[in-house]
Amino acid sequence: MTLDDILNAPSPASQWVLQADCEETGLSPDDVKRVMRSRITEMRASIERGLKTDAKSITGMVGWNAKGLWDAPDALGAPLLKRVQAYAMAVNEENARMGRIVAAPTAGSAGTIPGALLGVADHLGLDDDRLVMPLILSAGIGKAISRQMYISGAAGGCQAEIGSSAAMAAAAVTELLGGSSRACVHAASLALMNTIGLVCDPVGGYVEVPCVSRNAFYAVHAVSAAQLALASLESFIPPDEVVTAMAEVGRMMPLELKETAEGGLAQTPTGRRVMADLERGG
């Protein structure tokens, strides 16, 4: 399965992805839909827990961001933006507190898809049954990307992790809003191409800073990509070539920028101080 395969599939793209997955795995369509419904339930539960608590994470670096944003006045008068950001951070702060989340596709990028997809659905008053097929499409987009690059910060920097989740979320939101197969894949491509080069530099080696806020930013990024694609804007570089470029950049990245905490924000004076404090058990 490639992005071009999905792009050229009959609309809705999710139906083609579902059929291809069932042929590959031997599962029935109802089996796959049942799993996806359970994932949506878990995503929603992690959002709800995360918005209600300001309990700190294990390291104390995060834990209050989602609730703080959710409870704050909407300074911009942009309820969708606020909702998408708060939902995304709620999931990732639950992860940082060792709560139950859905890796989508990884724990470090777990907030992007629920932030974007559930955030848009709730903003529009759509029920969770409407999210099942878009979530299936997002899985297909992730599978297509993973054929060229491991979806992890350790393999290809954060571009391979949060970039992939943003692409998956963008395609899902586009289908939720009635986009064609072509529009969905171009939304994914637009989201991915604008994350190329993003490094993985977790402070202290923990998936907290900058990971929690990064999910908030890239959930919005995914919604923006969907909006562009729904207006018939397309990626100038063909989608599969965008994936290839991301993979090549990932292979060129030094190890210091691949989740080792040996570069980037992790090696700022504050980052080094946090690392030393954590090593001392402080």
Secondary structure, DSSP 8 states (H G I E B T S, - for coil): --HHHHHTS-SSHHHHHHHHHHHHH---HHHHHHHHHHHHHHHHHHHHHHHH-----SSSS-SSHHHHHHHS--TTS-HHHHHHHHHHHHHHHHHHTT-----SS-STTTTHHIIIIIHHHHHHT--GGGGHHHHHHHHHHHHHHHTTS-SSHHHH-HHHHHHHHHHHHHHHHHHHTT--HHHHHHHHHHHHHTTTT--B--GGGSTTTTHHHHHHHHHHHHHHHHHHHHTT---SS-HHHHHHHHHHHHHHS-GGGBSSSSSGGGGSHHHHHHHHHHHTT-
